[in-house]
Amino acid sequence: MANGKRIRSLDILRGLAILGTLGTNIWLFAYLGDVNYIFTFTHNEWWLSGDDFLRILFLSLINGKLLGILAIMFGVGLELKYQQSKRLSGAWPRGYIWISFFLLLEGFLHFTLILEYDILMSYAVTAIIVSFIVKMQKRLIRITMISAAVIHLLFIFVVFLGMLSSPGGDSLVPISQKVMNLYQNGTWINQIQYRLLNFWELRTEAIFLMPFNVCMFLIGVLLVRVGAFESDDNGRDMRKRMMKIGLLVGLPLNLLLFIPGGYLDFPVRYVFAPILSIGYMGVIILLIEKFQNFSLWDALEKVGKMSLSCYVLQNILSSILFYGWGVGLGGHPRSYMVISMWILICLFQILFATLWLRYFKMGPMEAARKRLTNPFISKGKKEDLQI
């Protein structure tokens, strides 16, 4: 990694994470903003309904897991940029902070125009915080990571206690019929007004997840520093450990989503999911090394190189398909239909990324970001690193 060249497996992981993130968000689009459908606090009698069983099985494997990979990959990209800055004797984190501020603006526009559950704003703020932490000694970085994890766990514990004391059958997050009608019958402008007028309320999760994001970013930083992505024996041993621990511990814990009542929804999504995320990362990289010519890797790699463009594109497509001002498929679709639409959108993104990169070096949003941020980054040799 010292030569600053792109690492193929990281682009593949990033592409997988982007497509997998849609695997969670698409339920929000399909059910018109009703967050309860990505949890099981209600609609959880899976033993009586094949539709509910399919939804919960899908979410137990996807929900929070691919988003965890994406957060870790942001940390990996941050560490690679930090290493690049040291090689080029650049001023850190001045240039990176400007890139993060631009990401914050992109996130605000994405939140306002497309999706109130945007992750870019939260990741941008986290990136600014972590950009200062990476300059510390490894021991202090670990202490900071553990401290952030403890704060996050305390918050989840409080929420868990609140859920235990709530009457059975209540919604995890109350969603008014007015909001659902907005997405089913309202115009695009009406939805923009709703997001802006309820900005802080809709950004509550992003704010409270800041310690979690800091922890996940720092996991990515430390994975780079211990050589987890290197092609040597140490790197392979690290990835095998990631796979074994992540799958043997994380998979059973994430299947707790099937326990009736939904009381473990928050622990599964916000505590157990990242464990399985690490297992997924280990498995994927080991499969890449074993089956290097598998055509799926090329497709995911292209999506990973255009991760920002594809993230925004998939949410635009979902809005068009499910909201009332578009095709209007949202409401109460069957689970197989939601999953089928997810697969179709993923295939479209792969096709889009493949065709775009045939004629251009990077995605449209990546190119715009580079053009707008380059004047604020120290001059010198430019390296092709994951951001």
Order of alpha helices (4+ residues) and beta strands (2+ residues): alpha-alpha-alpha-alpha-alpha-alpha-alpha-alpha-alpha-alpha-alpha-alpha-alpha-alpha-alpha-alpha-alpha
